[in-house]
Amino acid sequence: MKNILRAFLLAGILAATLPYCKKDNSKSGNTEKPVLTLSKTTVERGEPLTVSTVANSSSVVKWTVYPAGNSLISAGLRSSSVLFSSTGGYTITASYFSDSGSTVPYDSASSPVTVTDSVYTPPLIDHEDTLSLAGDQLMLQPYWVSDSAGLVINVQTKNVYNCSPIFIGYGYSVDNGTLKADFKFISDPASDCGGFQNHAIAALFYPSLSNGDYPISILFNDTEYQGSVNVSGSTYTFTWPYISGVVMSPLTIQKQ
């Protein structure tokens, strides 16, 4: 009996001196690896690509493309419109941050995309499926693309629209030495895409220009915006006087 009592007391002492461990019954949340959904895996140069993802409602999603430099990203909250000006293989990555102040993502998802050598042709106008660009502005970004040996001007609306809108029926050309383009409409999606919104984007592909001065004419919402570009050796210098309506930056670029 004394031995049994001694063993019982010893067990109590050991139990009192061992560290206390509590089982964590809290849920860690959804640990499923996020994925990207692409509207296409192969696109033409200048063809808008829609990329979407599913993430925690409180997360901040940041979009990147590798290699960078020949792409334009219209980054929405849970989706993005991307276009490419050069052929090749690219990787699109969505990085997920816990909040806007976070500098290190807690997760990421990537997907490859292939860009062919063909140049995208915008769809024809169907007024039943379009929205007017009245009240919006265009932002132009000129740059040089070495593999196409020409000038590219990226175009983006200032406003955002439901889903991933695309410019409809726009055109561009070099007409008697004048660089021209015109824009009036974007696509009108049949739904709100769950709240996804993006800018409309486009790429204008112009040929390499010899030394000299060339007028520029951008027709936007039936208003003509005029400027010029001077080509001197490897330098393109733009004269563009507008600070609203249709704006341009940078005003000087170099052939690569």
C-alpha positions as CSV (number, residue, x, y, z in Angstrom):
1,M,0.0,0.0,0.0
2,K,2.8,2.4,0.8
3,N,4.5,1.6,-2.6
4,I,1.2,2.4,-4.4
5,L,0.8,5.7,-2.5
6,R,4.4,6.6,-3.2
7,A,4.0,5.9,-7.0
8,F,0.8,8.0,-7.0
9,L,2.5,11.0,-5.3
10,L,5.5,10.7,-7.7
11,A,3.2,10.8,-10.7
12,G,1.5,13.9,-9.4
13,I,4.8,15.7,-8.9
14,L,6.0,14.8,-12.4
15,A,2.7,16.0,-13.9
16,A,3.1,19.3,-12.1
17,T,6.6,19.9,-13.3
18,L,6.0,19.0,-17.0
19,P,5.3,21.9,-19.4
20,Y,1.6,22.4,-20.2
21,C,0.6,21.8,-23.8
22,K,-2.7,23.1,-25.3
23,K,-4.0,21.7,-28.5
24,D,-4.5,24.4,-31.1
25,N,-8.1,23.9,-32.4
26,S,-8.0,27.1,-34.4
27,K,-8.4,26.8,-38.2
28,S,-5.4,27.9,-40.3
29,G,-7.7,28.9,-43.2
30,N,-7.6,27.8,-46.8
31,T,-4.1,26.6,-47.6
32,E,-4.9,25.6,-51.1
33,K,-2.3,26.9,-53.6
34,P,-3.7,29.9,-55.6
35,V,-3.8,29.5,-59.4
36,L,-4.1,31.9,-62.3
37,T,-6.8,31.7,-65.0
38,L,-5.8,33.0,-68.4
39,S,-8.2,33.9,-71.3
40,K,-5.6,32.4,-73.6
41,T,-2.1,30.8,-73.3
42,T,-1.0,32.0,-76.7
43,V,-1.7,35.6,-77.9
44,E,-0.6,37.9,-80.7
45,R,1.5,41.0,-80.2
46,G,-0.8,43.8,-79.0
47,E,-3.7,41.4,-78.1
48,P,-5.1,42.0,-74.6
49,L,-4.8,39.0,-72.3
50,T,-7.1,38.7,-69.3
51,V,-5.6,37.0,-66.2
52,S,-7.7,36.4,-63.0
53,T,-7.1,34.8,-59.7
54,V,-9.0,33.9,-56.5
55,A,-7.6,35.2,-53.2
56,N,-8.6,36.0,-49.7
57,S,-10.9,39.1,-49.8
58,S,-8.5,41.0,-47.6
59,S,-5.4,40.2,-49.7
60,V,-3.6,42.6,-52.0
61,V,-2.6,41.2,-55.3
62,K,0.3,42.6,-57.3
63,W,1.0,41.6,-60.9
64,T,4.3,41.2,-62.7
65,V,5.5,39.9,-66.0
66,Y,8.9,38.4,-66.7
67,P,10.8,39.4,-68.7
68,A,9.6,42.9,-68.2
69,G,10.0,45.9,-70.5
70,N,7.8,44.8,-73.5
71,S,4.5,44.6,-71.7
72,L,1.7,46.7,-70.4
73,I,-0.2,45.7,-67.3
74,S,-3.6,47.0,-66.2
75,A,-3.7,45.7,-62.7
76,G,-7.1,45.2,-61.2
77,L,-7.9,43.9,-57.7
78,R,-8.5,40.2,-58.7
79,S,-7.8,40.4,-62.4
80,S,-5.4,42.1,-64.8
81,S,-5.3,42.9,-68.5
82,V,-1.8,42.4,-70.1
83,L,-0.5,43.0,-73.6
84,F,2.8,42.3,-75.1
85,S,4.7,44.1,-77.9
86,S,7.4,41.5,-78.5
87,T,7.4,37.8,-79.4
88,G,8.6,35.1,-77.1
89,G,7.8,33.3,-73.9
90,Y,6.7,35.2,-70.7
91,T,5.7,34.4,-67.2
92,I,2.8,36.2,-65.4
93,T,3.0,36.2,-61.6
94,A,0.4,37.3,-59.0
95,S,1.9,37.9,-55.6
96,Y,-0.4,37.9,-52.6
97,F,0.2,40.3,-49.7
98,S,-1.7,40.3,-46.4
99,D,-2.3,44.1,-46.7
100,S,-1.2,47.2,-48.6
101,G,1.6,47.8,-46.1
102,S,3.2,44.4,-46.5
103,T,6.5,44.2,-48.4
104,V,6.9,40.4,-48.5
105,P,4.2,38.2,-50.2
106,Y,2.8,35.3,-48.3
107,D,2.2,33.4,-51.5
108,S,2.3,33.7,-55.3
109,A,1.1,32.0,-58.5
110,S,2.6,32.0,-62.0
111,S,1.6,31.0,-65.4
112,P,3.4,31.0,-68.8
113,V,2.1,32.7,-71.9
114,T,3.5,32.6,-75.5
115,V,3.4,35.6,-77.8
116,T,3.5,35.0,-81.6
117,D,4.9,37.3,-84.3
118,S,1.5,38.2,-85.6
119,V,0.0,41.6,-84.8
120,Y,-3.4,41.8,-83.2
121,T,-6.3,43.2,-85.3
122,P,-9.0,44.9,-83.2
123,P,-12.6,43.6,-83.6
124,L,-15.1,45.5,-85.7
125,I,-17.6,47.8,-84.2
126,D,-20.9,46.4,-83.0
127,H,-22.6,49.3,-81.3
128,E,-24.9,47.0,-79.3
129,D,-21.8,45.7,-77.5
130,T,-19.9,48.9,-77.0
131,L,-19.6,51.8,-74.5
132,S,-18.7,55.3,-75.4
133,L,-15.4,56.7,-74.0
134,A,-17.0,60.1,-73.4
135,G,-15.5,61.7,-70.2
136,D,-12.5,59.5,-70.2
137,Q,-8.8,60.3,-71.1
138,L,-6.1,58.4,-72.9
139,M,-2.6,57.9,-71.6
140,L,0.1,57.3,-74.3
141,Q,3.4,55.6,-73.6
142,P,5.9,55.5,-76.6
143,Y,8.9,53.2,-76.6
144,W,11.1,51.4,-79.0
145,V,10.8,47.6,-79.6
146,S,14.0,46.2,-81.1
147,D,12.7,42.8,-82.3
148,S,10.0,44.5,-84.4
149,A,12.3,47.4,-85.4
150,G,9.8,50.0,-84.8
151,L,8.0,52.5,-82.6
152,V,5.3,51.2,-80.3
153,I,2.8,53.4,-78.4
154,N,0.9,51.8,-75.6
155,V,-2.5,53.3,-74.9
156,Q,-4.5,53.1,-71.7
157,T,-7.7,54.6,-70.5
158,K,-7.7,56.7,-67.3
159,N,-11.0,55.2,-66.2
160,V,-11.6,51.6,-65.3
161,Y,-14.6,49.6,-66.6
162,N,-16.2,46.3,-65.7
163,C,-14.3,43.1,-66.5
164,S,-11.4,43.5,-68.9
165,P,-12.6,46.0,-71.5
166,I,-11.0,46.2,-74.9
167,F,-10.9,49.0,-77.5
168,I,-13.3,48.3,-80.3
169,G,-12.8,49.3,-83.9
170,Y,-9.8,51.5,-83.3
171,G,-7.2,52.1,-86.1
172,Y,-3.7,53.4,-86.6
173,S,-1.5,54.0,-89.6
174,V,1.2,56.2,-91.2
175,D,-0.6,58.3,-93.7
176,N,1.5,60.6,-95.9
177,G,4.1,60.8,-93.2
178,T,1.6,61.4,-90.4
179,L,1.3,59.0,-87.5
180,K,-2.5,58.5,-87.0
181,A,-4.8,56.7,-84.5
182,D,-8.4,57.0,-83.5
183,F,-10.5,55.7,-80.6
184,K,-14.2,56.0,-79.7
185,F,-15.5,52.8,-78.1
186,I,-14.7,50.0,-75.7
187,S,-16.4,46.6,-75.3
188,D,-19.5,46.4,-73.0
189,P,-19.4,43.2,-71.0
190,A,-22.6,41.3,-70.4
191,S,-21.9,41.0,-66.7
192,D,-20.0,42.8,-63.9
193,C,-17.5,39.9,-63.6
194,G,-18.0,39.8,-59.8
195,G,-16.7,43.4,-59.4
196,F,-13.6,43.0,-61.5
197,Q,-12.6,46.3,-63.2
198,N,-9.7,47.2,-65.5
199,H,-8.4,49.9,-67.8
200,A,-8.8,49.4,-71.5
201,I,-5.4,49.0,-73.2
202,A,-4.0,48.8,-76.7
203,A,-0.6,48.8,-78.5
204,L,0.0,50.8,-81.7
205,F,2.8,49.4,-83.9
206,Y,4.5,51.9,-86.2
207,P,7.5,51.2,-88.5
208,S,11.0,52.5,-88.0
209,L,11.2,56.1,-89.1
210,S,14.1,57.8,-90.9
211,N,15.5,61.1,-89.6
212,G,13.1,64.0,-89.8
213,D,9.9,65.4,-88.4
214,Y,6.6,63.6,-88.4
215,P,3.1,65.0,-87.5
216,I,1.0,62.9,-85.0
217,S,-2.8,63.0,-85.1
218,I,-4.9,61.2,-82.4
219,L,-8.6,61.3,-82.9
220,F,-10.3,60.6,-79.6
221,N,-14.1,61.1,-79.0
222,D,-14.3,63.1,-82.3
223,T,-11.6,65.5,-81.1
224,E,-8.3,65.7,-82.9
225,Y,-5.1,65.9,-80.8
226,Q,-2.1,67.0,-82.7
227,G,1.7,66.9,-82.0
228,S,4.8,65.7,-83.7
229,V,7.9,63.5,-83.3
230,N,11.4,64.4,-84.4
231,V,13.7,61.5,-85.3
232,S,17.5,62.2,-85.0
233,G,19.7,59.1,-85.1
234,S,18.6,56.9,-82.3
235,T,16.6,59.6,-80.5
236,Y,12.8,60.1,-80.8
237,T,11.7,63.5,-79.4
238,F,8.0,64.1,-79.1
239,T,6.2,67.4,-79.0
240,W,2.9,66.9,-77.3
241,P,1.2,70.0,-75.7
242,Y,-1.8,68.4,-73.9
243,I,-2.2,67.8,-70.2
244,S,-5.7,66.4,-70.5
245,G,-7.8,64.5,-73.0
246,V,-4.8,62.6,-74.5
247,V,-1.6,62.8,-72.6
248,M,1.9,61.4,-73.4
249,S,4.9,60.3,-71.4
250,P,7.8,60.0,-71.8
251,L,8.5,62.6,-74.5
252,T,12.0,61.3,-75.4
253,I,12.9,57.7,-76.1
254,Q,16.0,55.9,-77.5
255,K,16.3,53.1,-80.1
256,Q,17.6,50.1,-78.3
